[in-house]
Amino acid sequence: MSESNESNHMKSMPLNKRGLHASRISLGCMGFGGEWAPGPIYPEHIKQAEAAVEAALEVGINFFDHADIYRSGKAEKVFGELLKTRPGLRESIYIQSKCGIRFAESDSVPGRYDFSKSHIVQSVDGSLQRLGIEYLDVLLLHRPDPLMDPDEVGHALDTLHRSGKVRYFGVSNMNAGQIALLASGSTHPFIVNQLELSLLHTGFVDTGVHVNQVAAQANYFPDGTMEYMQLHDIQVQAWSPLARGYLSGRSVAEQAAADQSATTQATAALVARMAEEKGVSREAIAIAWLMKHPANIQPVIGTTNPERIKACAEALQIELTRDEWYHLYVTSRGTRLP
Ligand SMILES: NC(=O)c1ccc[n+]([C@@H]2O[C@H](COP(=O)([O-])OP(=O)(O)OC[C@H]3O[C@@H](n4cnc5c(N)ncnc54)[C@H](OP(=O)(O)O)[C@@H]3O)[C@@H](O)[C@H]2O)c1
C-alpha cells in the first residue's frame, strides 16, 4: 500500500471514534423498492437489492442508510426480505433510518415535518417492523421541523433508547444552531448530520471561502455548520455524493439547472481526465473529493448498480493532492478563488 493509500484508509471518522466500526462509505437504500407510490414489493425489487448489497459487502461497505419514507416504506421492506434470507447479516452491519417527514394526506393535510413524540416513536416501530429487526443502530431526524420542541424530542429519543429500539441518534439537513437546540433537550448526543454535499453542491466549501465577502450573503449553506460538526465529533454524511451521476456518465443535458450545465460539463470532463490518469473510475474521483475534506465525510452513495458500487469503492485506493482537490473545486465553482 502506498503512503497516500494508507493515509486514506487510516483516517478515523467520528463514527469510528465513538466505537462504531462503520465503513468509510455507506450505501443509501433510497433506490430500493421500485416506484415511490405505495404498493406491493416484487421479487425483482428483492433481487435488485440483493445484488447491490452483495456488491457493497464485497467492497467492505457495512453501513446502510434508510428512511421510513423511501419508496413509501418499500425500501425498508425489501431490505427486510433480504435480511431474512441471510442469517447473521443483521449483526454484522449497521442500519440507519430516518423519521420526521410526512407525505401529504389531503388538501388540508399537506406534506409536512413532524417531530412530535408520538410520530417519532410510531415511525421507528414501523421501520423496525418493515426491516424485521429489533433495533436501529442510528436514527436520524430527517429535516428540521419548525415546530420542534427539544424536550419533547428528547423524551421520544430516550423512550426509544431505553426500550432498546435505537442505539444512537443523529440529524439530517440541519444547521449548527438546530443541532445545539435539540441537544439541549436530549440526554443522548447527536452523532450524525447528513447533508447534500458533492462536487456539484459545494456550498459547504463556498461558505467558508466567502467569509467577509458579498458572495457569502448569497450562500445557502449555513455558516459554522461544518466547523460545529468537526468540533463536536459529529459524523458528516454526504447525501447525493455522486451528484446523481452527472459527473460520471449521466447526460448533463438531463440536469434540471440548465444554467449550471457549462460548469457541470467542465467538471465532468476534469473528473474523467483525472480518473483516466489515475486508473480509477469517475465515481472514485467524485467520492475521493469529498473524502479529502478534514471532517472525514462519509459519502452515502445511492446507486443500486453493483458495478457503480464497486466503482465508488475505488475511491479508497487514492487520495487527491491539494492541487487536484482545488482544481476540481474551482472548476465546479466556475470562477477563480478571490
Ligand atoms: N437526508 C436526506 O435528506 C437525503 C436526501 C436524498 C438522499 N439521501 C440518501 O443519500 C443516498 C444517495 O443519494 P442519491 O441517490 O440522491 O444520490 P447519488 O448517490 O449522488 O446518485 C445515485 C443516483 O444517481 C444515479 N446514477 C449514478 N450514476 C449514474 C450514471 N452514470 N448514469 C445514470 N444514473 C446514474 C443512480 O442510478 P443507479 O441506481 O441506476 O446507479 C442513482 O439513482 C440515498 O440513497 C439516500 O440514502 C438522503
The ligand as an SDF file (V2000), in Angstrom:
LIG
                    3D

 48 52  0  0  0  0  0  0  0  0999 V2000
  -31.0380   13.0050    4.1600 N   0  0  0  0  0  0  0  0  0  0  0  0
  -31.6480   13.3700    3.0570 C   0  0  0  0  0  0  0  0  0  0  0  0
  -32.4280   14.3320    3.0360 O   0  0  0  0  0  0  0  0  0  0  0  0
  -31.4030   12.5770    1.8170 C   0  0  0  0  0  0  0  0  0  0  0  0
  -31.8960   13.0210    0.5830 C   0  0  0  0  0  0  0  0  0  0  0  0
  -31.6280   12.2500   -0.5700 C   0  0  0  0  0  0  0  0  0  0  0  0
  -30.8860   11.0850   -0.4500 C   0  0  0  0  0  0  0  0  0  0  0  0
  -30.4390   10.6550    0.7770 N   0  0  0  0  0  0  0  0  0  0  0  0
  -29.6190    9.4210    0.9360 C   0  0  0  0  0  0  0  0  0  0  0  0
  -28.4690    9.5560    0.1120 O   0  0  0  0  0  0  0  0  0  0  0  0
  -28.3610    8.4430   -0.7920 C   0  0  0  0  0  0  0  0  0  0  0  0
  -27.7240    8.9050   -2.0810 C   0  0  0  0  0  0  0  0  0  0  0  0
  -28.4990    9.9050   -2.6890 O   0  0  0  0  0  0  0  0  0  0  0  0
  -28.8770    9.9260   -4.2360 P   0  0  0  0  0  0  0  0  0  0  0  0
  -29.2460    8.5810   -4.6790 O   0  0  0  0  0  0  0  0  0  0  0  0
  -29.7920   11.0620   -4.4420 O   0  0  0  0  0  0  0  0  0  0  0  0
  -27.5170   10.3840   -4.8780 O   0  0  0  0  0  0  0  0  0  0  0  0
  -26.1960    9.8180   -5.6340 P   0  0  0  0  0  0  0  0  0  0  0  0
  -25.5240    8.7780   -4.8480 O   0  0  0  0  0  0  0  0  0  0  0  0
  -25.4620   11.0640   -5.9490 O   0  0  0  0  0  0  0  0  0  0  0  0
  -26.7470    9.2450   -7.0090 O   0  0  0  0  0  0  0  0  0  0  0  0
  -27.3120    7.9880   -7.1600 C   0  0  0  0  0  0  0  0  0  0  0  0
  -28.3570    8.0900   -8.2270 C   0  0  0  0  0  0  0  0  0  0  0  0
  -27.7490    8.5300   -9.4520 O   0  0  0  0  0  0  0  0  0  0  0  0
  -27.9120    7.5410  -10.4600 C   0  0  0  0  0  0  0  0  0  0  0  0
  -26.6790    7.4470  -11.2390 N   0  0  0  0  0  0  0  0  0  0  0  0
  -25.4140    7.3750  -10.7680 C   0  0  0  0  0  0  0  0  0  0  0  0
  -24.5200    7.3160  -11.7750 N   0  0  0  0  0  0  0  0  0  0  0  0
  -25.2420    7.3370  -12.9160 C   0  0  0  0  0  0  0  0  0  0  0  0
  -24.8990    7.3120  -14.2900 C   0  0  0  0  0  0  0  0  0  0  0  0
  -23.6360    7.2410  -14.6960 N   0  0  0  0  0  0  0  0  0  0  0  0
  -25.9060    7.3620  -15.1970 N   0  0  0  0  0  0  0  0  0  0  0  0
  -27.2000    7.4160  -14.7950 C   0  0  0  0  0  0  0  0  0  0  0  0
  -27.5850    7.4410  -13.4810 N   0  0  0  0  0  0  0  0  0  0  0  0
  -26.6270    7.4090  -12.5580 C   0  0  0  0  0  0  0  0  0  0  0  0
  -28.1610    6.2510   -9.7050 C   0  0  0  0  0  0  0  0  0  0  0  0
  -28.8590    5.3370  -10.5360 O   0  0  0  0  0  0  0  0  0  0  0  0
  -28.4800    3.7550  -10.4850 P   0  0  0  0  0  0  0  0  0  0  0  0
  -29.1360    3.2360   -9.2420 O   0  0  0  0  0  0  0  0  0  0  0  0
  -29.0770    3.2380  -11.7260 O   0  0  0  0  0  0  0  0  0  0  0  0
  -26.9990    3.6530  -10.4420 O   0  0  0  0  0  0  0  0  0  0  0  0
  -28.9890    6.7430   -8.5390 C   0  0  0  0  0  0  0  0  0  0  0  0
  -30.3260    6.9870   -8.9080 O   0  0  0  0  0  0  0  0  0  0  0  0
  -29.7960    7.9150   -0.8930 C   0  0  0  0  0  0  0  0  0  0  0  0
  -29.8490    6.5370   -1.2410 O   0  0  0  0  0  0  0  0  0  0  0  0
  -30.3150    8.1460    0.4960 C   0  0  0  0  0  0  0  0  0  0  0  0
  -29.9010    7.0750    1.3350 O   0  0  0  0  0  0  0  0  0  0  0  0
  -30.6850   11.3980    1.8970 C   0  0  0  0  0  0  0  0  0  0  0  0
  1  2  1  0
  2  3  2  0
  2  4  1  0
  4  5  1  0
  4 48  2  0
  5  6  2  0
  6  7  1  0
  7  8  2  0
  8  9  1  0
  8 48  1  0
  9 10  1  0
  9 46  1  0
 10 11  1  0
 11 12  1  0
 11 44  1  0
 12 13  1  0
 13 14  1  0
 14 15  2  0
 14 16  1  0
 14 17  1  0
 17 18  1  0
 18 19  2  0
 18 20  1  0
 18 21  1  0
 21 22  1  0
 22 23  1  0
 23 24  1  0
 23 42  1  0
 24 25  1  0
 25 26  1  0
 25 36  1  0
 26 27  1  0
 26 35  1  0
 27 28  2  0
 28 29  1  0
 29 30  1  0
 29 35  2  0
 30 31  1  0
 30 32  2  0
 32 33  1  0
 33 34  2  0
 34 35  1  0
 36 37  1  0
 36 42  1  0
 37 38  1  0
 38 39  2  0
 38 40  1  0
 38 41  1  0
 42 43  1  0
 44 45  1  0
 44 46  1  0
 46 47  1  0
M  CHG  2   8   1  16  -1
M  END
$$$$
